[in-house]
Amino acid sequence: MRIVGGTHRGRPIAAPPGSDTRPTADRVREALFNMLLHSPRLLRDGRSRLDGGIVLDPFAGSGALAFEALSRGAVHAWLFETDAAARRTILRNAAELGLADRITLRGSDSRRPGPPPAQADLVFLDPPYKSGLGPMVLQTFEQEGWLQPDALVVAETDTRGAFAPPPGFTLLEERKLGPAKLNFLLRQA
């Protein structure tokens, strides 16, 4: 895997060992970030949420989505990952990219995030497919104050999966990209 754009474009990133983690494919990440940078419906006041934004990744895996966001202008990323091997991979990737000071990695379960240190502009919600965790975790982060009033959420499912937005979120659009479907949600201010 590689960072596909921004200041770290082309730099390699490792995936955690084993098959428990399903990193978002380079091609899907590239399409996703092109949409975040250029799709008028996904911008905030004509600007990308990545420009100086704070990113939240409740199911971080390799950290690829957060590192891509940092490469493209986000200032900080909060990552949650319960798997020890995946956390080691994230920390190694952060060190090799020179981004260790721009991430905060928590080993706690994203279903119990605790009080927020800051509010996120952009959320990458990529739980294990068919786990049903996405809407519940999103609602938990919203209720605990982790999200900006107009935060944008990118929820990934498999192409047959559906994402039911919790109360307070509106589905803006869906895009199928290879084996994934990206659901773009807006938190209602």
C-alpha positions as CSV (number, residue, x, y, z in Angstrom):
1,M,0.0,0.0,0.0
2,R,1.0,3.6,-0.6
3,I,-0.1,7.1,0.2
4,V,-1.8,8.1,-3.1
5,G,-1.7,11.9,-2.8
6,G,-0.6,15.0,-1.0
7,T,2.8,15.7,0.6
8,H,3.5,12.0,1.3
9,R,2.4,10.8,-2.1
10,G,4.0,7.5,-3.1
11,R,5.3,6.7,0.4
12,P,4.7,3.1,1.4
13,I,2.6,2.1,4.4
14,A,2.4,-1.3,5.9
15,A,-0.8,-3.3,6.6
16,P,-1.1,-5.3,9.8
17,P,-0.2,-9.0,9.6
18,G,-2.9,-11.6,9.1
19,S,-6.4,-11.3,7.6
20,D,-8.2,-9.6,10.5
21,T,-7.7,-6.2,9.0
22,R,-9.2,-5.1,5.6
23,P,-7.3,-2.0,4.5
24,T,-9.1,0.3,2.1
25,A,-7.6,-0.3,-1.4
26,D,-5.4,2.3,-2.9
27,R,-7.8,2.8,-5.8
28,V,-10.7,3.3,-3.4
29,R,-8.7,5.8,-1.3
30,E,-7.7,7.7,-4.3
31,A,-11.3,8.1,-5.5
32,L,-12.5,8.9,-2.0
33,F,-10.0,11.7,-1.5
34,N,-10.6,13.1,-5.0
35,M,-14.3,13.4,-4.0
36,L,-13.5,15.0,-0.6
37,L,-11.3,17.6,-2.4
38,H,-13.5,18.3,-5.4
39,S,-17.2,17.3,-4.9
40,P,-19.2,20.5,-4.2
41,R,-21.7,18.6,-2.0
42,L,-18.9,17.4,0.3
43,L,-17.1,20.7,0.8
44,R,-17.7,23.2,3.6
45,D,-18.1,26.8,2.5
46,G,-16.3,25.8,-0.8
47,R,-13.3,24.3,1.0
48,S,-12.3,20.7,1.7
49,R,-12.7,19.5,5.3
50,L,-9.2,18.3,5.0
51,D,-7.8,21.8,5.0
52,G,-6.7,22.2,8.6
53,G,-9.3,19.6,9.7
54,I,-9.3,17.1,12.5
55,V,-10.0,13.5,11.4
56,L,-11.6,10.6,13.5
57,D,-11.0,7.0,12.5
58,P,-12.8,4.7,15.0
59,F,-11.7,1.4,13.2
60,A,-8.2,2.4,12.2
61,G,-6.7,-0.9,11.0
62,S,-3.5,0.2,9.2
63,G,-4.3,3.9,9.6
64,A,-4.2,4.3,5.8
65,L,-7.3,6.6,5.7
66,A,-5.9,8.9,8.5
67,F,-2.4,9.0,7.0
68,E,-3.9,9.9,3.6
69,A,-5.9,12.7,5.2
70,L,-2.8,14.1,7.0
71,S,-0.9,14.0,3.7
72,R,-3.7,16.1,2.1
73,G,-4.0,18.8,4.7
74,A,-5.6,17.5,7.9
75,V,-3.8,18.7,11.0
76,H,-4.5,15.8,13.4
77,A,-6.1,12.4,13.4
78,W,-7.6,10.5,16.3
79,L,-7.4,6.7,15.7
80,F,-9.0,3.9,17.7
81,E,-7.8,0.3,17.2
82,T,-8.2,-2.6,19.7
83,D,-5.8,-5.1,17.9
84,A,-2.3,-4.9,19.3
85,A,-0.6,-5.9,16.0
86,A,-2.6,-3.2,14.1
87,R,-1.6,-0.6,16.7
88,R,2.1,-1.5,16.3
89,T,1.7,-1.1,12.5
90,I,0.0,2.3,12.8
91,L,2.8,3.6,15.1
92,R,5.5,2.2,12.8
93,N,3.7,3.9,9.8
94,A,3.4,7.1,11.6
95,A,7.1,7.1,12.6
96,E,8.2,6.3,9.0
97,L,6.0,9.0,7.6
98,G,7.2,11.6,10.2
99,L,3.6,12.0,11.4
100,A,3.8,10.6,14.9
101,D,3.2,14.0,16.4
102,R,0.0,14.5,14.3
103,I,-1.8,11.3,15.5
104,T,-3.3,10.2,18.7
105,L,-3.8,6.4,18.9
106,R,-6.1,4.9,21.4
107,G,-6.2,1.2,22.1
108,S,-9.7,1.4,23.6
109,D,-12.9,0.2,22.0
110,S,-14.6,2.8,19.8
111,R,-17.9,1.9,21.4
112,R,-16.7,3.6,24.6
113,P,-14.5,6.5,23.4
114,G,-14.6,8.7,26.5
115,P,-14.6,12.5,26.6
116,P,-13.4,14.2,23.4
117,P,-10.2,16.2,23.3
118,A,-11.4,18.0,20.2
119,Q,-14.2,17.8,17.7
120,A,-13.7,16.1,14.3
121,D,-14.5,17.6,11.0
122,L,-14.3,14.4,9.1
123,V,-15.0,10.8,10.2
124,F,-13.8,7.6,8.4
125,L,-16.2,4.9,9.6
126,D,-14.9,1.5,8.3
127,P,-16.0,-1.2,10.7
128,P,-15.7,-4.9,9.9
129,Y,-18.3,-5.6,7.1
130,K,-21.6,-7.0,8.3
131,S,-20.7,-6.2,12.0
132,G,-23.5,-3.7,12.3
133,L,-21.2,-1.5,14.4
134,G,-21.1,1.6,12.2
135,P,-24.4,3.4,13.1
136,M,-24.1,2.6,16.8
137,V,-20.4,3.8,17.0
138,L,-21.3,6.9,15.0
139,Q,-24.2,7.7,17.4
140,T,-21.9,7.2,20.4
141,F,-19.3,9.6,19.1
142,E,-22.0,12.1,18.3
143,Q,-23.6,11.9,21.7
144,E,-20.3,12.2,23.5
145,G,-19.4,15.4,21.7
146,W,-16.7,14.2,19.3
147,L,-18.1,15.7,16.2
148,Q,-18.4,19.2,14.7
149,P,-22.0,20.3,14.2
150,D,-21.6,19.8,10.4
151,A,-19.1,16.9,10.4
152,L,-18.9,14.8,7.3
153,V,-18.9,11.0,7.8
154,V,-17.6,8.5,5.2
155,A,-19.1,5.1,6.1
156,E,-17.7,2.2,4.2
157,T,-19.8,-1.0,3.6
158,D,-19.5,-3.8,1.1
159,T,-21.5,-3.2,-2.1
160,R,-24.5,-5.1,-0.8
161,G,-24.5,-3.6,2.6
162,A,-26.7,-0.8,3.7
163,F,-25.9,2.0,6.1
164,A,-28.8,3.3,8.1
165,P,-27.9,6.8,9.3
166,P,-28.6,7.3,13.0
167,P,-30.8,10.3,14.0
168,G,-29.2,13.6,13.3
169,F,-27.4,12.5,10.2
170,T,-28.5,12.8,6.5
171,L,-27.2,10.6,3.7
172,L,-25.8,12.9,1.0
173,E,-24.8,10.2,-1.5
174,E,-23.6,6.7,-2.0
175,R,-20.8,5.6,-4.4
176,K,-19.8,2.0,-5.3
177,L,-16.1,1.6,-5.9
178,G,-15.0,-2.0,-6.5
179,P,-15.9,-4.1,-3.5
180,A,-16.8,-1.1,-1.4
181,K,-19.7,1.3,-1.1
182,L,-19.0,4.7,0.4
183,N,-21.9,6.4,2.2
184,F,-21.4,10.1,2.7
185,L,-23.4,11.5,5.7
186,L,-23.7,15.0,7.0
187,R,-24.3,15.7,10.7
188,Q,-27.1,18.2,11.0
189,A,-26.1,21.3,12.9
